[in-house]
Amino acid sequence: MNQVIAQDSVSVEEEIEETEETGEVEEVEEVENTETAQKLSIGIAFDYLKLHTLLIDESEKWEGAVNFRILDKVSVIGEYGIAELTPEEAYKNSEYTSEGNYFRIGLDYHFTVIPNNFLFLGIRYAQSSFNENIVYEIGNPVFENDRGEISRNNLNTTWYEFVLTSEKKVRKIRKMDIPDILSIGFKFRLKSLQEYDTFNDFEVKNIPGYGRTNIKLNPEFNLYVKFRIPVF
């Protein structure tokens, strides 16, 4: 959701003009024209890279965000997501599940590169709360395989993100003008893991919102299509 408040003021100061033909003096009084515009719109974005991964990955990830414009070039960002991660390669001969929720808060600074093309630089603080479940089987050449289950609840993790976003408004499709409601862009995140719960056996492998724990600087790349719905 984006909120923008703008005010334009045009002022014409008093002038004295003399026409060439009549020599008469003409006064132009001061005229002030003030126009106030306030816009509220809701943006819905689809990450089409993640839509493709849903077809080949058993993990489920859903995320939403709000954007409040507080200054001319600065926005406050809030993001919230839920995820259920089931990577097959987490542990050998095991079923691994990590599920929970996460949030990010931060700021974006806006740059206008050329008309209808924008660049955003941002920073985020993120935190995740999740549960982890591991069902494992250890092979035994003499007796039956040893099976077991480990459940961990209320785990917590924090990290920081540097975010670079490039966005372009789409004004034409196949040379036809369209309403100002559609944008496309990409988002690059560089995540820096700070604190998370550690264990001697069966370490935490995946964190909702962050990813694999064996990567301390975790990059993420998103391609998205965004629709803006004007409210007023």
C-alpha positions as CSV (number, residue, x, y, z in Angstrom):
1,M,0.0,0.0,0.0
2,N,1.4,3.3,-1.0
3,Q,0.3,6.7,0.3
4,V,1.5,9.9,-1.3
5,I,0.6,13.5,-0.4
6,A,1.6,16.3,-2.7
7,Q,0.9,20.0,-2.9
8,D,1.8,22.3,-5.8
9,S,1.6,26.1,-5.5
10,V,1.8,28.5,-8.4
11,S,2.2,32.2,-7.6
12,V,2.3,35.1,-10.0
13,E,3.7,38.3,-8.4
14,E,2.3,41.8,-9.2
15,E,3.8,43.3,-12.3
16,I,3.5,46.5,-14.2
17,E,3.5,46.2,-18.0
18,E,3.4,49.0,-20.6
19,T,2.0,48.2,-24.0
20,E,3.9,49.4,-27.0
21,E,0.9,50.6,-29.0
22,T,-1.1,52.6,-26.4
23,G,1.5,53.3,-23.8
24,E,-1.0,52.4,-21.2
25,V,0.2,50.9,-17.9
26,E,-1.4,47.6,-17.1
27,E,-1.3,46.0,-13.6
28,V,-1.3,42.3,-13.1
29,E,-2.4,41.4,-9.6
30,E,-0.9,38.6,-7.7
31,V,-2.7,35.4,-8.3
32,E,-2.1,32.2,-6.3
33,N,-3.3,28.8,-7.5
34,T,-2.9,26.0,-5.0
35,E,-3.7,22.5,-5.9
36,T,-3.6,19.7,-3.4
37,A,-3.5,16.1,-4.5
38,Q,-3.8,13.1,-2.2
39,K,-3.6,9.5,-3.5
40,L,-4.0,6.2,-1.8
41,S,-3.4,3.0,-3.7
42,I,-3.0,-0.7,-2.9
43,G,-0.3,-2.7,-4.7
44,I,-0.5,-6.4,-5.3
45,A,2.8,-8.0,-6.4
46,F,3.5,-11.5,-7.8
47,D,7.0,-13.0,-7.7
48,Y,7.0,-15.1,-10.9
49,L,10.3,-16.8,-10.0
50,K,8.6,-18.2,-6.9
51,L,5.5,-19.1,-8.8
52,H,7.7,-21.4,-11.0
53,T,9.4,-22.9,-8.0
54,L,6.0,-23.9,-6.4
55,L,5.6,-26.3,-9.3
56,I,8.9,-28.1,-8.6
57,D,9.5,-27.6,-4.9
58,E,7.4,-28.9,-2.0
59,S,8.0,-25.8,0.0
60,E,5.2,-23.2,0.4
61,K,6.0,-19.5,0.9
62,W,3.6,-16.6,1.1
63,E,4.5,-13.0,1.7
64,G,2.9,-9.6,1.8
65,A,4.2,-6.0,2.3
66,V,3.0,-2.5,3.1
67,N,4.8,0.7,2.0
68,F,4.2,4.1,3.6
69,R,5.8,7.2,1.9
70,I,6.8,9.5,4.8
71,L,9.1,11.9,2.9
72,D,9.6,12.9,-0.7
73,K,12.2,10.1,-1.3
74,V,11.9,7.9,1.8
75,S,9.4,5.1,2.5
76,V,8.9,2.9,5.6
77,I,8.5,-0.8,4.6
78,G,6.9,-3.6,6.5
79,E,6.9,-7.2,5.3
80,Y,5.3,-10.4,6.7
81,G,5.4,-13.9,5.5
82,I,4.7,-17.5,6.4
83,A,6.6,-20.6,5.0
84,E,6.8,-24.3,5.3
85,L,10.2,-25.6,4.1
86,T,10.7,-29.3,3.3
87,P,14.1,-29.6,1.6
88,E,15.0,-33.2,0.6
89,E,18.7,-32.6,1.0
90,A,18.6,-31.4,4.6
91,Y,19.7,-34.7,6.1
92,K,20.3,-38.1,4.6
93,N,17.6,-40.8,5.2
94,S,15.3,-38.2,6.9
95,E,12.2,-36.1,6.5
96,Y,12.9,-32.5,7.5
97,T,10.3,-29.7,8.0
98,S,10.7,-26.1,9.1
99,E,7.6,-24.0,9.4
100,G,6.8,-20.6,10.9
101,N,6.5,-16.9,10.2
102,Y,8.8,-13.9,9.8
103,F,8.7,-10.1,9.4
104,R,10.9,-7.4,8.1
105,I,10.9,-3.7,8.8
106,G,13.1,-1.0,7.3
107,L,13.5,2.0,5.0
108,D,13.7,2.6,1.2
109,Y,15.3,5.6,-0.5
110,H,13.9,6.4,-3.9
111,F,15.8,7.5,-7.1
112,T,14.2,8.4,-10.4
113,V,16.5,7.2,-13.1
114,I,14.5,8.3,-16.1
115,P,10.7,8.9,-16.3
116,N,8.8,5.8,-15.3
117,N,12.0,4.0,-14.1
118,F,12.8,3.9,-10.5
119,L,15.6,2.6,-8.2
120,F,15.2,1.9,-4.5
121,L,18.0,1.3,-1.9
122,G,16.9,-0.1,1.4
123,I,17.8,-1.8,4.6
124,R,15.8,-4.3,6.7
125,Y,15.8,-5.8,10.1
126,A,14.2,-9.3,10.1
127,Q,13.1,-11.8,12.6
128,S,11.7,-15.3,12.3
129,S,9.8,-17.6,14.7
130,F,9.5,-21.2,13.7
131,N,9.2,-24.9,14.6
132,E,11.4,-27.7,13.3
133,N,10.7,-31.4,12.9
134,I,13.2,-34.1,11.9
135,V,12.2,-37.8,11.3
136,Y,15.3,-39.8,10.8
137,E,16.4,-43.4,10.1
138,I,19.9,-44.8,10.9
139,G,20.9,-47.9,9.2
140,N,22.0,-51.0,11.2
141,P,23.6,-54.0,9.5
142,V,22.7,-56.4,12.3
143,F,19.4,-55.3,13.8
144,E,16.5,-53.2,12.5
145,N,17.2,-49.6,11.5
146,D,17.0,-47.1,14.3
147,R,14.2,-44.6,13.7
148,G,13.6,-41.5,15.7
149,E,12.0,-38.0,15.7
150,I,13.2,-34.6,16.9
151,S,10.7,-31.8,17.4
152,R,11.9,-28.3,18.3
153,N,9.4,-25.4,19.0
154,N,9.6,-21.7,19.4
155,L,13.0,-21.2,17.7
156,N,14.0,-17.6,16.9
157,T,16.4,-16.0,14.4
158,T,17.4,-12.5,13.5
159,W,19.2,-11.1,10.4
160,Y,19.7,-7.9,8.4
161,E,19.2,-7.3,4.7
162,F,20.5,-4.9,2.1
163,V,17.8,-4.5,-0.6
164,L,18.2,-3.1,-4.2
165,T,15.0,-2.7,-6.2
166,S,14.6,-1.6,-9.8
167,E,11.1,-0.9,-11.0
168,K,9.6,0.2,-14.3
169,K,6.0,1.4,-14.9
170,V,4.4,-0.3,-17.9
171,R,2.5,2.3,-19.9
172,K,2.1,0.4,-23.2
173,I,1.5,-3.2,-24.2
174,R,1.9,-3.9,-28.0
175,K,2.0,-0.2,-28.7
176,M,-1.4,0.3,-26.9
177,D,-1.6,2.8,-24.0
178,I,-2.8,1.2,-20.7
179,P,-3.8,2.8,-17.4
180,D,-1.1,3.6,-14.9
181,I,-1.6,0.5,-12.8
182,L,1.1,-2.0,-13.9
183,S,4.8,-2.2,-13.0
184,I,7.5,-4.8,-13.4
185,G,10.9,-5.1,-11.6
186,F,13.5,-7.1,-9.8
187,K,14.6,-7.1,-6.2
188,F,18.0,-8.2,-4.9
189,R,18.5,-9.0,-1.3
190,L,21.7,-9.7,0.6
191,K,20.9,-11.3,3.9
192,S,23.3,-11.3,6.9
193,L,22.5,-13.9,9.5
194,Q,23.0,-12.7,13.1
195,E,21.6,-15.0,15.8
196,Y,19.8,-18.3,15.7
197,D,19.3,-21.4,18.0
198,T,22.1,-24.0,17.8
199,F,22.2,-27.6,18.8
200,N,24.9,-30.3,19.1
201,D,23.1,-32.9,17.1
202,F,21.0,-32.2,13.9
203,E,21.7,-28.5,13.4
204,V,18.9,-26.1,12.2
205,K,19.1,-26.3,8.4
206,N,16.5,-23.9,7.1
207,I,14.9,-20.8,8.5
208,P,11.6,-19.4,7.1
209,G,12.3,-16.0,5.4
210,Y,16.1,-16.5,5.5
211,G,17.0,-19.8,3.9
212,R,19.9,-22.2,4.6
213,T,21.9,-21.6,7.8
214,N,25.2,-22.7,6.3
215,I,25.3,-19.4,4.2
216,K,26.1,-16.4,6.5
217,L,25.6,-14.0,3.6
218,N,22.6,-15.3,1.7
219,P,21.7,-13.6,-1.7
220,E,18.2,-13.7,-3.0
221,F,16.8,-12.5,-6.4
222,N,13.1,-11.9,-7.1
223,L,11.4,-10.9,-10.3
224,Y,7.9,-9.5,-9.9
225,V,4.8,-8.0,-11.5
226,K,2.9,-5.4,-9.5
227,F,-0.6,-4.2,-9.9
228,R,-1.7,-0.9,-8.3
229,I,-5.4,-0.4,-7.4
230,P,-6.2,3.3,-6.9
231,V,-8.5,4.0,-3.9
232,F,-8.7,7.8,-4.1
